[in-house]
Amino acid sequence: MRTRGITAALLSAFAAGALISGCASGEPSAEASCIGPVASVPSTATAGESITLNVRNLWAKCYDNGQAGNPPTMRQITVTMTNTSPDPALSVTAPVTTSAQATVVLDIPATALGRYEVETGAHVLGEVIVTAP
């Protein structure tokens, strides 16, 4: 009986890993449509410089009920950089490609200093600490 429980646990872990790896791949897919936007955000930046983000998984819908094909992509994405102030320090809009990706260039203001969250909608893409030049 104990072996059966261990086997079931291992199979569950394997299935979950396979599902997650499918969703996390860089390839456009119906599975990736449900995890939301993803980007690599540098951990640090200098005030006055530009950073480029490659954002992916920009789907307009989540195909989580076995729908065939890929969902439609978003038309554009707005990325904001905010800190404790209610107003974003920076907001940039970029077009989304047919492969559900966008390249967003953030020109960090020369007056920006401290810890900022980089977001799109309700999704936090990452955090960057901006230092003086």
N, C-alpha and C positions, 0 to 999 in steps of 0.2 A: 504494500500500500504506500509506503514512504517513497519508493522508487517512482511510482505512478505520479505522485505529487511533484517530485523534482522534475520529472520529464515534462509535465504540463507547464511548470513554471519556466523551464528552459524554452519550450516551444513558444510560450507567450512572449518572452523576452525577445526571441528571434523575430517573431512576427512584428512586434513593435519596432524593433530596430530596422527591419526592412521597410516598414511604412515611413518611418522618420527619414531614412536615407533617401527614399523616393521623393519626399516632400522637400528635402533640403538640397537636392541637386540643383545645379545651375540651369538645367534644361527646362524649358517651358512645359508645364504639364498640368492636368486637371488636379492632381494631388497637391501641387505647389500652390494652387490658387487659394487654398484655405489657410495657409500659414501667414499670409500677409507680407508686406514689403520687407525686404532685407537689403542691407548695405554694409560695407566695411567702412567704418568711420574712424579716422585717425584719433589716437588718444590725446594728442597734443597738437597745437597749432600756434602760430604767431599772429598777433593782431596786425591787420593790414595785408595779410597774405590770402591767397585763394587755395581752397581744397576742392578736389573733385571726388564726387561720390558716384559710384555705379550702383544704381538701385534696381533690384529685380523683384519678380513676383508681383507685378503691378496689374493684377486682374480685377475686372469690374465685378465679377461674381465668384462665388465659391461653389465648385462642382463637387459636392460631398455626398451625392445620392446616386453615384454611378452613371452620371450623364456621359454621353460619348463626346469625344473630342476635347478641345480646350475651350475654356470660357472666353468671352470677349475681354480685351485689354482695356485699361483705363485710357482716356484720351490724353490726359496730362496729369502731372503730379506737382504738388506744392510742398516744398521742404522748408521748414522753419528752424531757426536756431534760437532757443529761449533760455533764460536763466530765471532768477527769482522774480523778475519784473513780469507783469501780466502781458506786456507788449513784446512781440518777438524782436530780437535784435536784428534779425535778417529773415527775409522770406523770398524764396525763389521758386518760380514755376518753370517746368520743363516739359516738352512733349514726351510721350511714351511710344516706344517702337511697337511693331506688330509682334515682337517676341517678349512683350511685357517687361521691357527694361527702359531705363532712362539714365542719362548722364547729367548730373546736376553740379554746377560749379558754384560754390559758396565763396563770395568775396567777403572775408571777415572784416568788419569795420575796424579802423585803426584805434577806436576808443573801446573796443570790446576787450574785457579782461575777466578771467575767472572761469567757472565751470558752466558749460552750456549743454543742454540736451538738443539733439538733432532729431526732428520728428517729421512725420507726414501723417496728417490726420491724427488718429488716436494711437498710431504706432511709433514708439520710440526706436529710432534706428541706431542710436548710440550716444555716447557722451564725449565731449572734447573739452580739454582744458586749454584756454587761450591765455598766452603769456605776452608780456611786452616785448617789442622788438629789441 
